[in-house]
Amino acid sequence: MADKKVTVYSTPTCPYCTMAKEYFKEHGVQYEEVNVAADPARADEMVQKSGQMGVPVIDIDGTIVIGFDKTRINTALGIA
C-alpha cells in the first residue's frame, strides 16, 4: 500500500474531497492533494484522466476513482 502513488484532485469546498482525504489519513496513505480551483493546468489534467469536471477525482497508480467510492479505493489500494 505504501508504494502506491495517490493523487486527490479536489476543491476546498468539496465535502466528499474532505472525506476522501480523511479516509486516506485514517489508513496512513500518503497522497498528493491538487486544488483544481487554484490550478487550471492540473484541472485540465484531471479532466484528461477522468473525463469528469466534478471532484474528487482520485488517481491511485493510474486507477481513476470518481468520487469518494470506498469500495473502489480499497480495491485500488489493496485494503481488505
PDB file of N, CA, C and O in Angstrom:
ATOM      1  N   MET A   1       0.829  -1.196   0.000  1.00  0.00           N
ATOM      2  CA  MET A   1       0.000   0.000   0.000  1.00  0.00           C
ATOM      3  C   MET A   1       0.869   1.254   0.000  1.00  0.00           C
ATOM      4  O   MET A   1       0.521   2.243  -0.645  1.00  0.00           O
ATOM      5  N   ALA A   2       1.977   1.227   0.704  1.00  0.00           N
ATOM      6  CA  ALA A   2       2.820   2.411   0.815  1.00  0.00           C
ATOM      7  C   ALA A   2       3.480   2.771  -0.505  1.00  0.00           C
ATOM      8  O   ALA A   2       3.917   3.907  -0.686  1.00  0.00           O
ATOM      9  N   ASP A   3       3.560   1.816  -1.434  1.00  0.00           N
ATOM     10  CA  ASP A   3       4.234   2.086  -2.695  1.00  0.00           C
ATOM     11  C   ASP A   3       3.296   2.639  -3.767  1.00  0.00           C
ATOM     12  O   ASP A   3       3.728   2.885  -4.893  1.00  0.00           O
ATOM     13  N   LYS A   4       2.029   2.835  -3.438  1.00  0.00           N
ATOM     14  CA  LYS A   4       1.060   3.370  -4.401  1.00  0.00           C
ATOM     15  C   LYS A   4       1.170   4.889  -4.444  1.00  0.00           C
ATOM     16  O   LYS A   4       1.282   5.546  -3.409  1.00  0.00           O
ATOM     17  N   LYS A   5       1.137   5.439  -5.663  1.00  0.00           N
ATOM     18  CA  LYS A   5       1.118   6.893  -5.812  1.00  0.00           C
ATOM     19  C   LYS A   5      -0.334   7.327  -5.877  1.00  0.00           C
ATOM     20  O   LYS A   5      -1.077   6.906  -6.763  1.00  0.00           O
ATOM     21  N   VAL A   6      -0.736   8.171  -4.933  1.00  0.00           N
ATOM     22  CA  VAL A   6      -2.133   8.603  -4.832  1.00  0.00           C
ATOM     23  C   VAL A   6      -2.194  10.122  -5.024  1.00  0.00           C
ATOM     24  O   VAL A   6      -1.490  10.879  -4.356  1.00  0.00           O
ATOM     25  N   THR A   7      -3.050  10.539  -5.950  1.00  0.00           N
ATOM     26  CA  THR A   7      -3.295  11.958  -6.176  1.00  0.00           C
ATOM     27  C   THR A   7      -4.783  12.210  -6.007  1.00  0.00           C
ATOM     28  O   THR A   7      -5.616  11.514  -6.587  1.00  0.00           O
ATOM     29  N   VAL A   8      -5.107  13.224  -5.197  1.00  0.00           N
ATOM     30  CA  VAL A   8      -6.503  13.602  -4.978  1.00  0.00           C
ATOM     31  C   VAL A   8      -6.718  14.973  -5.614  1.00  0.00           C
ATOM     32  O   VAL A   8      -6.175  15.978  -5.157  1.00  0.00           O
ATOM     33  N   TYR A   9      -7.516  14.992  -6.673  1.00  0.00           N
ATOM     34  CA  TYR A   9      -7.898  16.252  -7.307  1.00  0.00           C
ATOM     35  C   TYR A   9      -9.146  16.733  -6.584  1.00  0.00           C
ATOM     36  O   TYR A   9     -10.163  16.040  -6.554  1.00  0.00           O
ATOM     37  N   SER A  10      -9.061  17.932  -5.999  1.00  0.00           N
ATOM     38  CA  SER A  10     -10.146  18.388  -5.134  1.00  0.00           C
ATOM     39  C   SER A  10     -10.286  19.905  -5.187  1.00  0.00           C
ATOM     40  O   SER A  10      -9.501  20.606  -5.826  1.00  0.00           O
ATOM     41  N   THR A  11     -11.318  20.384  -4.491  1.00  0.00           N
ATOM     42  CA  THR A  11     -11.506  21.818  -4.258  1.00  0.00           C
ATOM     43  C   THR A  11     -11.703  22.019  -2.760  1.00  0.00           C
ATOM     44  O   THR A  11     -12.101  21.090  -2.056  1.00  0.00           O
ATOM     45  N   PRO A  12     -11.429  23.212  -2.274  1.00  0.00           N
ATOM     46  CA  PRO A  12     -11.538  23.458  -0.832  1.00  0.00           C
ATOM     47  C   PRO A  12     -12.954  23.299  -0.277  1.00  0.00           C
ATOM     48  O   PRO A  12     -13.112  23.025   0.913  1.00  0.00           O
ATOM     49  N   THR A  13     -13.978  23.463  -1.102  1.00  0.00           N
ATOM     50  CA  THR A  13     -15.358  23.447  -0.608  1.00  0.00           C
ATOM     51  C   THR A  13     -16.062  22.110  -0.805  1.00  0.00           C
ATOM     52  O   THR A  13     -17.248  21.992  -0.499  1.00  0.00           O
ATOM     53  N   CYS A  14     -15.363  21.109  -1.305  1.00  0.00           N
ATOM     54  CA  CYS A  14     -15.979  19.821  -1.632  1.00  0.00           C
ATOM     55  C   CYS A  14     -15.997  18.888  -0.420  1.00  0.00           C
ATOM     56  O   CYS A  14     -14.940  18.460   0.042  1.00  0.00           O
ATOM     57  N   PRO A  15     -17.203  18.564   0.106  1.00  0.00           N
ATOM     58  CA  PRO A  15     -17.250  17.693   1.292  1.00  0.00           C
ATOM     59  C   PRO A  15     -16.759  16.268   1.016  1.00  0.00           C
ATOM     60  O   PRO A  15     -16.168  15.641   1.896  1.00  0.00           O
ATOM     61  N   TYR A  16     -16.995  15.754  -0.185  1.00  0.00           N
ATOM     62  CA  TYR A  16     -16.542  14.395  -0.497  1.00  0.00           C
ATOM     63  C   TYR A  16     -15.019  14.340  -0.627  1.00  0.00           C
ATOM     64  O   TYR A  16     -14.398  13.321  -0.325  1.00  0.00           O
ATOM     65  N   CYS A  17     -14.430  15.442  -1.078  1.00  0.00           N
ATOM     66  CA  CYS A  17     -12.965  15.534  -1.137  1.00  0.00           C
ATOM     67  C   CYS A  17     -12.392  15.438   0.273  1.00  0.00           C
ATOM     68  O   CYS A  17     -11.420  14.722   0.512  1.00  0.00           O
ATOM     69  N   THR A  18     -13.007  16.169   1.204  1.00  0.00           N
ATOM     70  CA  THR A  18     -12.566  16.153   2.603  1.00  0.00           C
ATOM     71  C   THR A  18     -12.684  14.741   3.179  1.00  0.00           C
ATOM     72  O   THR A  18     -11.785  14.270   3.876  1.00  0.00           O
ATOM     73  N   MET A  19     -13.805  14.068   2.880  1.00  0.00           N
ATOM     74  CA  MET A  19     -13.990  12.704   3.385  1.00  0.00           C
ATOM     75  C   MET A  19     -12.930  11.767   2.822  1.00  0.00           C
ATOM     76  O   MET A  19     -12.406  10.919   3.544  1.00  0.00           O
ATOM     77  N   ALA A  20     -12.615  11.912   1.552  1.00  0.00           N
ATOM     78  CA  ALA A  20     -11.599  11.054   0.934  1.00  0.00           C
ATOM     79  C   ALA A  20     -10.238  11.281   1.589  1.00  0.00           C
ATOM     80  O   ALA A  20      -9.533  10.325   1.912  1.00  0.00           O
ATOM     81  N   LYS A  21      -9.872  12.542   1.782  1.00  0.00           N
ATOM     82  CA  LYS A  21      -8.568  12.849   2.395  1.00  0.00           C
ATOM     83  C   LYS A  21      -8.506  12.335   3.832  1.00  0.00           C
ATOM     84  O   LYS A  21      -7.476  11.815   4.261  1.00  0.00           O
ATOM     85  N   GLU A  22      -9.608  12.480   4.580  1.00  0.00           N
ATOM     86  CA  GLU A  22      -9.649  11.939   5.946  1.00  0.00           C
ATOM     87  C   GLU A  22      -9.503  10.420   5.933  1.00  0.00           C
ATOM     88  O   GLU A  22      -8.813   9.848   6.777  1.00  0.00           O
ATOM     89  N   TYR A  23     -10.146   9.782   4.986  1.00  0.00           N
ATOM     90  CA  TYR A  23     -10.072   8.323   4.865  1.00  0.00           C
ATOM     91  C   TYR A  23      -8.630   7.887   4.620  1.00  0.00           C
ATOM     92  O   TYR A  23      -8.155   6.931   5.234  1.00  0.00           O
ATOM     93  N   PHE A  24      -7.932   8.587   3.724  1.00  0.00           N
ATOM     94  CA  PHE A  24      -6.525   8.250   3.465  1.00  0.00           C
ATOM     95  C   PHE A  24      -5.681   8.461   4.717  1.00  0.00           C
ATOM     96  O   PHE A  24      -4.812   7.644   5.022  1.00  0.00           O
ATOM     97  N   LYS A  25      -5.928   9.548   5.443  1.00  0.00           N
ATOM     98  CA  LYS A  25      -5.177   9.805   6.680  1.00  0.00           C
ATOM     99  C   LYS A  25      -5.415   8.687   7.689  1.00  0.00           C
ATOM    100  O   LYS A  25      -4.472   8.210   8.319  1.00  0.00           O
ATOM    101  N   GLU A  26      -6.684   8.263   7.847  1.00  0.00           N
ATOM    102  CA  GLU A  26      -7.015   7.189   8.793  1.00  0.00           C
ATOM    103  C   GLU A  26      -6.273   5.902   8.463  1.00  0.00           C
ATOM    104  O   GLU A  26      -5.913   5.139   9.361  1.00  0.00           O
ATOM    105  N   HIS A  27      -6.044   5.661   7.180  1.00  0.00           N
ATOM    106  CA  HIS A  27      -5.386   4.429   6.745  1.00  0.00           C
ATOM    107  C   HIS A  27      -3.884   4.613   6.485  1.00  0.00           C
ATOM    108  O   HIS A  27      -3.228   3.705   5.975  1.00  0.00           O
ATOM    109  N   GLY A  28      -3.344   5.783   6.835  1.00  0.00           N
ATOM    110  CA  GLY A  28      -1.914   6.019   6.693  1.00  0.00           C
ATOM    111  C   GLY A  28      -1.449   6.065   5.251  1.00  0.00           C
ATOM    112  O   GLY A  28      -0.306   5.719   4.952  1.00  0.00           O
ATOM    113  N   VAL A  29      -2.336   6.495   4.348  1.00  0.00           N
ATOM    114  CA  VAL A  29      -1.990   6.561   2.927  1.00  0.00           C
ATOM    115  C   VAL A  29      -1.484   7.965   2.599  1.00  0.00           C
ATOM    116  O   VAL A  29      -2.185   8.955   2.809  1.00  0.00           O
ATOM    117  N   GLN A  30      -0.267   8.036   2.086  1.00  0.00           N
ATOM    118  CA  GLN A  30       0.290   9.313   1.643  1.00  0.00           C
ATOM    119  C   GLN A  30      -0.371   9.687   0.322  1.00  0.00           C
ATOM    120  O   GLN A  30      -0.599   8.824  -0.526  1.00  0.00           O
ATOM    121  N   TYR A  31      -0.676  10.959   0.146  1.00  0.00           N
ATOM    122  CA  TYR A  31      -1.290  11.391  -1.104  1.00  0.00           C
ATOM    123  C   TYR A  31      -0.851  12.808  -1.444  1.00  0.00           C
ATOM    124  O   TYR A  31      -0.453  13.588  -0.579  1.00  0.00           O
ATOM    125  N   GLU A  32      -0.939  13.113  -2.734  1.00  0.00           N
ATOM    126  CA  GLU A  32      -0.712  14.478  -3.199  1.00  0.00           C
ATOM    127  C   GLU A  32      -2.086  15.102  -3.388  1.00  0.00           C
ATOM    128  O   GLU A  32      -2.951  14.526  -4.047  1.00  0.00           O
ATOM    129  N   GLU A  33      -2.282  16.273  -2.814  1.00  0.00           N
ATOM    130  CA  GLU A  33      -3.542  16.984  -2.985  1.00  0.00           C
ATOM    131  C   GLU A  33      -3.367  18.043  -4.058  1.00  0.00           C
ATOM    132  O   GLU A  33      -2.423  18.832  -4.010  1.00  0.00           O
ATOM    133  N   VAL A  34      -4.272  18.063  -5.026  1.00  0.00           N
ATOM    134  CA  VAL A  34      -4.243  19.056  -6.088  1.00  0.00           C
ATOM    135  C   VAL A  34      -5.530  19.869  -6.012  1.00  0.00           C
ATOM    136  O   VAL A  34      -6.625  19.338  -6.202  1.00  0.00           O
ATOM    137  N   ASN A  35      -5.386  21.160  -5.734  1.00  0.00           N
ATOM    138  CA  ASN A  35      -6.538  22.059  -5.674  1.00  0.00           C
ATOM    139  C   ASN A  35      -6.822  22.537  -7.094  1.00  0.00           C
ATOM    140  O   ASN A  35      -6.168  23.454  -7.590  1.00  0.00           O
ATOM    141  N   VAL A  36      -7.803  21.911  -7.742  1.00  0.00           N
ATOM    142  CA  VAL A  36      -8.089  22.240  -9.138  1.00  0.00           C
ATOM    143  C   VAL A  36      -8.761  23.609  -9.288  1.00  0.00           C
ATOM    144  O   VAL A  36      -8.812  24.159 -10.388  1.00  0.00           O
ATOM    145  N   ALA A  37      -9.275  24.156  -8.189  1.00  0.00           N
ATOM    146  CA  ALA A  37      -9.848  25.504  -8.240  1.00  0.00           C
ATOM    147  C   ALA A  37      -8.744  26.552  -8.407  1.00  0.00           C
ATOM    148  O   ALA A  37      -8.980  27.623  -8.965  1.00  0.00           O
ATOM    149  N   ALA A  38      -7.548  26.239  -7.925  1.00  0.00           N
ATOM    150  CA  ALA A  38      -6.441  27.194  -7.958  1.00  0.00           C
ATOM    151  C   ALA A  38      -5.426  26.893  -9.059  1.00  0.00           C
ATOM    152  O   ALA A  38      -4.531  27.701  -9.307  1.00  0.00           O
ATOM    153  N   ASP A  39      -5.553  25.751  -9.718  1.00  0.00           N
ATOM    154  CA  ASP A  39      -4.542  25.326 -10.692  1.00  0.00           C
ATOM    155  C   ASP A  39      -5.221  24.820 -11.968  1.00  0.00           C
ATOM    156  O   ASP A  39      -5.483  23.624 -12.097  1.00  0.00           O
ATOM    157  N   PRO A  40      -5.509  25.734 -12.919  1.00  0.00           N
ATOM    158  CA  PRO A  40      -6.216  25.340 -14.144  1.00  0.00           C
ATOM    159  C   PRO A  40      -5.495  24.257 -14.955  1.00  0.00           C
ATOM    160  O   PRO A  40      -6.146  23.421 -15.581  1.00  0.00           O
ATOM    161  N   ALA A  41      -4.177  24.266 -14.949  1.00  0.00           N
ATOM    162  CA  ALA A  41      -3.433  23.251 -15.706  1.00  0.00           C
ATOM    163  C   ALA A  41      -3.680  21.863 -15.117  1.00  0.00           C
ATOM    164  O   ALA A  41      -3.874  20.898 -15.856  1.00  0.00           O
ATOM    165  N   ARG A  42      -3.672  21.764 -13.805  1.00  0.00           N
ATOM    166  CA  ARG A  42      -3.922  20.475 -13.152  1.00  0.00           C
ATOM    167  C   ARG A  42      -5.405  20.096 -13.280  1.00  0.00           C
ATOM    168  O   ARG A  42      -5.734  18.911 -13.320  1.00  0.00           O
ATOM    169  N   ALA A  43      -6.301  21.091 -13.345  1.00  0.00           N
ATOM    170  CA  ALA A  43      -7.717  20.802 -13.583  1.00  0.00           C
ATOM    171  C   ALA A  43      -7.881  20.162 -14.959  1.00  0.00           C
ATOM    172  O   ALA A  43      -8.639  19.205 -15.113  1.00  0.00           O
ATOM    173  N   ASP A  44      -7.173  20.687 -15.955  1.00  0.00           N
ATOM    174  CA  ASP A  44      -7.203  20.097 -17.301  1.00  0.00           C
ATOM    175  C   ASP A  44      -6.665  18.675 -17.267  1.00  0.00           C
ATOM    176  O   ASP A  44      -7.202  17.783 -17.924  1.00  0.00           O
ATOM    177  N   GLU A  45      -5.601  18.471 -16.496  1.00  0.00           N
ATOM    178  CA  GLU A  45      -5.014  17.131 -16.349  1.00  0.00           C
ATOM    179  C   GLU A  45      -6.047  16.163 -15.770  1.00  0.00           C
ATOM    180  O   GLU A  45      -6.164  15.024 -16.220  1.00  0.00           O
ATOM    181  N   MET A  46      -6.794  16.630 -14.767  1.00  0.00           N
ATOM    182  CA  MET A  46      -7.823  15.803 -14.139  1.00  0.00           C
ATOM    183  C   MET A  46      -8.894  15.412 -15.164  1.00  0.00           C
ATOM    184  O   MET A  46      -9.306  14.254 -15.217  1.00  0.00           O
ATOM    185  N   VAL A  47      -9.338  16.364 -15.969  1.00  0.00           N
ATOM    186  CA  VAL A  47     -10.370  16.094 -16.972  1.00  0.00           C
ATOM    187  C   VAL A  47      -9.843  15.117 -18.024  1.00  0.00           C
ATOM    188  O   VAL A  47     -10.573  14.235 -18.476  1.00  0.00           O
ATOM    189  N   GLN A  48      -8.573  15.274 -18.413  1.00  0.00           N
ATOM    190  CA  GLN A  48      -7.978  14.349 -19.380  1.00  0.00           C
ATOM    191  C   GLN A  48      -7.958  12.920 -18.836  1.00  0.00           C
ATOM    192  O   GLN A  48      -8.231  11.966 -19.565  1.00  0.00           O
ATOM    193  N   LYS A  49      -7.636  12.784 -17.562  1.00  0.00           N
ATOM    194  CA  LYS A  49      -7.561  11.454 -16.949  1.00  0.00           C
ATOM    195  C   LYS A  49      -8.931  10.829 -16.749  1.00  0.00           C
ATOM    196  O   LYS A  49      -9.102   9.625 -16.941  1.00  0.00           O
ATOM    197  N   SER A  50      -9.916  11.651 -16.359  1.00  0.00           N
ATOM    198  CA  SER A  50     -11.184  11.111 -15.893  1.00  0.00           C
ATOM    199  C   SER A  50     -12.371  11.372 -16.807  1.00  0.00           C
ATOM    200  O   SER A  50     -13.372  10.658 -16.748  1.00  0.00           O
ATOM    201  N   GLY A  51     -12.264  12.393 -17.654  1.00  0.00           N
ATOM    202  CA  GLY A  51     -13.415  12.804 -18.431  1.00  0.00           C
ATOM    203  C   GLY A  51     -14.463  13.524 -17.595  1.00  0.00           C
ATOM    204  O   GLY A  51     -15.582  13.750 -18.056  1.00  0.00           O
ATOM    205  N   GLN A  52     -14.107  13.882 -16.373  1.00  0.00           N
ATOM    206  CA  GLN A  52     -15.042  14.477 -15.415  1.00  0.00           C
ATOM    207  C   GLN A  52     -14.593  15.875 -15.009  1.00  0.00           C
ATOM    208  O   GLN A  52     -13.400  16.158 -14.899  1.00  0.00           O
ATOM    209  N   MET A  53     -15.582  16.744 -14.790  1.00  0.00           N
ATOM    210  CA  MET A  53     -15.299  18.069 -14.230  1.00  0.00           C
ATOM    211  C   MET A  53     -15.479  18.059 -12.715  1.00  0.00           C
ATOM    212  O   MET A  53     -14.913  18.900 -12.016  1.00  0.00           O
ATOM    213  N   GLY A  54     -16.265  17.109 -12.205  1.00  0.00           N
ATOM    214  CA  GLY A  54     -16.562  17.057 -10.776  1.00  0.00           C
ATOM    215  C   GLY A  54     -15.414  16.479  -9.968  1.00  0.00           C
ATOM    216  O   GLY A  54     -14.585  15.728 -10.482  1.00  0.00           O
ATOM    217  N   VAL A  55     -15.383  16.842  -8.702  1.00  0.00           N
ATOM    218  CA  VAL A  55     -14.368  16.337  -7.779  1.00  0.00           C
ATOM    219  C   VAL A  55     -15.066  15.587  -6.649  1.00  0.00           C
ATOM    220  O   VAL A  55     -16.258  15.806  -6.431  1.00  0.00           O
ATOM    221  N   PRO A  56     -14.385  14.724  -5.934  1.00  0.00           N
ATOM    222  CA  PRO A  56     -12.979  14.385  -6.152  1.00  0.00           C
ATOM    223  C   PRO A  56     -12.779  13.392  -7.299  1.00  0.00           C
ATOM    224  O   PRO A  56     -13.630  12.556  -7.602  1.00  0.00           O
ATOM    225  N   VAL A  57     -11.615  13.532  -7.912  1.00  0.00           N
ATOM    226  CA  VAL A  57     -11.095  12.504  -8.808  1.00  0.00           C
ATOM    227  C   VAL A  57      -9.822  12.020  -8.139  1.00  0.00           C
ATOM    228  O   VAL A  57      -8.938  12.813  -7.816  1.00  0.00           O
ATOM    229  N   ILE A  58      -9.735  10.718  -7.935  1.00  0.00           N
ATOM    230  CA  ILE A  58      -8.600  10.139  -7.218  1.00  0.00           C
ATOM    231  C   ILE A  58      -7.855   9.217  -8.168  1.00  0.00           C
ATOM    232  O   ILE A  58      -8.436   8.310  -8.764  1.00  0.00           O
ATOM    233  N   ASP A  59      -6.560   9.465  -8.298  1.00  0.00           N
ATOM    234  CA  ASP A  59      -5.698   8.648  -9.159  1.00  0.00           C
ATOM    235  C   ASP A  59      -4.822   7.802  -8.234  1.00  0.00           C
ATOM    236  O   ASP A  59      -3.977   8.328  -7.511  1.00  0.00           O
ATOM    237  N   ILE A  60      -5.036   6.485  -8.268  1.00  0.00           N
ATOM    238  CA  ILE A  60      -4.245   5.562  -7.450  1.00  0.00           C
ATOM    239  C   ILE A  60      -3.440   4.696  -8.408  1.00  0.00           C
ATOM    240  O   ILE A  60      -3.942   3.713  -8.952  1.00  0.00           O
ATOM    241  N   ASP A  61      -2.174   5.083  -8.605  1.00  0.00           N
ATOM    242  CA  ASP A  61      -1.295   4.357  -9.541  1.00  0.00           C
ATOM    243  C   ASP A  61      -1.939   4.149 -10.907  1.00  0.00           C
ATOM    244  O   ASP A  61      -1.823   3.075 -11.495  1.00  0.00           O
ATOM    245  N   GLY A  62      -2.620   5.180 -11.410  1.00  0.00           N
ATOM    246  CA  GLY A  62      -3.227   5.087 -12.734  1.00  0.00           C
ATOM    247  C   GLY A  62      -4.655   4.583 -12.743  1.00  0.00           C
ATOM    248  O   GLY A  62      -5.323   4.646 -13.775  1.00  0.00           O
ATOM    249  N   THR A  63      -5.144   4.079 -11.606  1.00  0.00           N
ATOM    250  CA  THR A  63      -6.549   3.691 -11.499  1.00  0.00           C
ATOM    251  C   THR A  63      -7.331   4.933 -11.086  1.00  0.00           C
ATOM    252  O   THR A  63      -7.075   5.514 -10.032  1.00  0.00           O
ATOM    253  N   ILE A  64      -8.286   5.335 -11.924  1.00  0.00           N
ATOM    254  CA  ILE A  64      -9.053   6.554 -11.666  1.00  0.00           C
ATOM    255  C   ILE A  64     -10.339   6.197 -10.929  1.00  0.00           C
ATOM    256  O   ILE A  64     -11.131   5.373 -11.387  1.00  0.00           O
ATOM    257  N   VAL A  65     -10.527   6.836  -9.777  1.00  0.00           N
ATOM    258  CA  VAL A  65     -11.741   6.652  -8.982  1.00  0.00           C
ATOM    259  C   VAL A  65     -12.474   7.992  -8.987  1.00  0.00           C
ATOM    260  O   VAL A  65     -11.923   9.015  -8.580  1.00  0.00           O
ATOM    261  N   ILE A  66     -13.712   7.971  -9.450  1.00  0.00           N
ATOM    262  CA  ILE A  66     -14.532   9.182  -9.475  1.00  0.00           C
ATOM    263  C   ILE A  66     -15.347   9.218  -8.187  1.00  0.00           C
ATOM    264  O   ILE A  66     -16.060   8.269  -7.859  1.00  0.00           O
ATOM    265  N   GLY A  67     -15.229  10.328  -7.463  1.00  0.00           N
ATOM    266  CA  GLY A  67     -15.967  10.473  -6.218  1.00  0.00           C
ATOM    267  C   GLY A  67     -15.319   9.689  -5.083  1.00  0.00           C
ATOM    268  O   GLY A  67     -14.286   9.042  -5.257  1.00  0.00           O
ATOM    269  N   PHE A  68     -15.953   9.766  -3.922  1.00  0.00           N
ATOM    270  CA  PHE A  68     -15.444   9.063  -2.743  1.00  0.00           C
ATOM    271  C   PHE A  68     -16.099   7.689  -2.711  1.00  0.00           C
ATOM    272  O   PHE A  68     -17.090   7.472  -2.014  1.00  0.00           O
ATOM    273  N   ASP A  69     -15.522   6.761  -3.485  1.00  0.00           N
ATOM    274  CA  ASP A  69     -16.037   5.400  -3.641  1.00  0.00           C
ATOM    275  C   ASP A  69     -15.116   4.470  -2.860  1.00  0.00           C
ATOM    276  O   ASP A  69     -14.104   3.996  -3.377  1.00  0.00           O
ATOM    277  N   LYS A  70     -15.490   4.213  -1.585  1.00  0.00           N
ATOM    278  CA  LYS A  70     -14.611   3.428  -0.696  1.00  0.00           C
ATOM    279  C   LYS A  70     -14.278   2.060  -1.264  1.00  0.00           C
ATOM    280  O   LYS A  70     -13.145   1.596  -1.132  1.00  0.00           O
ATOM    281  N   THR A  71     -15.249   1.405  -1.896  1.00  0.00           N
ATOM    282  CA  THR A  71     -15.005   0.066  -2.437  1.00  0.00           C
ATOM    283  C   THR A  71     -13.917   0.095  -3.497  1.00  0.00           C
ATOM    284  O   THR A  71     -12.996  -0.721  -3.467  1.00  0.00           O
ATOM    285  N   ARG A  72     -14.017   1.032  -4.436  1.00  0.00           N
ATOM    286  CA  ARG A  72     -13.000   1.146  -5.494  1.00  0.00           C
ATOM    287  C   ARG A  72     -11.660   1.607  -4.932  1.00  0.00           C
ATOM    288  O   ARG A  72     -10.609   1.147  -5.378  1.00  0.00           O
ATOM    289  N   ILE A  73     -11.690   2.507  -3.960  1.00  0.00           N
ATOM    290  CA  ILE A  73     -10.448   2.971  -3.333  1.00  0.00           C
ATOM    291  C   ILE A  73      -9.757   1.796  -2.643  1.00  0.00           C
ATOM    292  O   ILE A  73      -8.557   1.586  -2.815  1.00  0.00           O
ATOM    293  N   ASN A  74     -10.520   1.035  -1.862  1.00  0.00           N
ATOM    294  CA  ASN A  74      -9.943  -0.108  -1.148  1.00  0.00           C
ATOM    295  C   ASN A  74      -9.361  -1.117  -2.111  1.00  0.00           C
ATOM    296  O   ASN A  74      -8.277  -1.650  -1.872  1.00  0.00           O
ATOM    297  N   THR A  75     -10.076  -1.392  -3.214  1.00  0.00           N
ATOM    298  CA  THR A  75      -9.582  -2.342  -4.207  1.00  0.00           C
ATOM    299  C   THR A  75      -8.277  -1.844  -4.819  1.00  0.00           C
ATOM    300  O   THR A  75      -7.315  -2.602  -4.950  1.00  0.00           O
ATOM    301  N   ALA A  76      -8.250  -0.575  -5.189  1.00  0.00           N
ATOM    302  CA  ALA A  76      -7.049   0.003  -5.817  1.00  0.00           C
ATOM    303  C   ALA A  76      -5.863   0.024  -4.866  1.00  0.00           C
ATOM    304  O   ALA A  76      -4.717  -0.134  -5.288  1.00  0.00           O
ATOM    305  N   LEU A  77      -6.142   0.220  -3.572  1.00  0.00           N
ATOM    306  CA  LEU A  77      -5.065   0.261  -2.578  1.00  0.00           C
ATOM    307  C   LEU A  77      -4.699  -1.120  -2.039  1.00  0.00           C
ATOM    308  O   LEU A  77      -3.633  -1.293  -1.448  1.00  0.00           O
ATOM    309  N   GLY A  78      -5.571  -2.097  -2.240  1.00  0.00           N
ATOM    310  CA  GLY A  78      -5.341  -3.415  -1.690  1.00  0.00           C
ATOM    311  C   GLY A  78      -5.690  -3.497  -0.214  1.00  0.00           C
ATOM    312  O   GLY A  78      -5.109  -4.290   0.527  1.00  0.00           O
ATOM    313  N   ILE A  79      -6.651  -2.665   0.214  1.00  0.00           N
ATOM    314  CA  ILE A  79      -7.133  -2.705   1.598  1.00  0.00           C
ATOM    315  C   ILE A  79      -8.301  -3.703   1.634  1.00  0.00           C
ATOM    316  O   ILE A  79      -9.225  -3.618   0.825  1.00  0.00           O
ATOM    317  N   ALA A  80      -8.246  -4.636   2.570  1.00  0.00           N
ATOM    318  CA  ALA A  80      -9.315  -5.664   2.649  1.00  0.00           C
ATOM    319  C   ALA A  80     -10.577  -5.067   3.241  1.00  0.00           C
ATOM    320  O   ALA A  80     -11.580  -5.765   3.388  1.00  0.00           O
TER     321      ALA A  80
END
